[in-house]
């Protein structure tokens, strides 16, 4: 959570709605940071000591490595965040869609429940895309739960 004592005192919510920036909670599609996120990063970086930027510093300035969100994230939760007005939230994905790191959020229409309405979404980084692979930055490949490339597993 952002330190409320540090500027900018803005939660970036206005940038979330339509632009699909990297920090978007359910559709980080355009590969760019919003101006609001950039302001927050600059504010945070300005609090670091100069020793953090020295190449051979003994001070550890790195952050703890955490597993990617898709390792444990529930796709239905993504659908609920992205489409709060859906009647029901059904996750639809196939082996082919998984390989493309995509899935659909579907819901029946209010007046006609036979055919649902569906919206395409990217699988979150770390999500399983089949055959022991994970999605990282929209690519299905051999990665560990932290996003580090790995070798394909050998079958016995």
Phi, psi and omega in degrees: 000145182291141176287111185296344181280342183262141173287160351284146180267070187216133182267006175066011185298328181294335180276351187282323194307303193235348191268349174056042177290169183307319184275007178301134186294336182228344181222071180281071192265336190268357175073013181235153173272143175290161177300324179297314178297321178299319178299318179295319179295317179298317179298318179292312182300326180293346178272349183282149177287150178304331181297338178294338184258358177283137186298320184249037181291149176271346180281132179275112181253004182279160178266160178295136179287127181240152179292151181295149186299326183290347179298321184237001184283140178272123182295330177297324178296321176299315179300318180295321178292317185284331186225069184296340182269359177297148177290316176220160181241111178244128177269128179237120174210151181235173179300318180295316179294321178301316180298334178267004181058045180228155171208167180243141169260122184236152178209145174294149176282151184301319185263349186213100188271355183291313179255121179279164168264138183231145178234131181285139178220153172281143171293141180292153178305131180099348181291145177292131177239017174100154176057034179075017181254163178228154175275131172221121181053042176079007180243130177273117182203186180272104180224152172276183184291352178258356180094006178280130178301142179230167176278150176301144179287135178276134176278147184280000000 
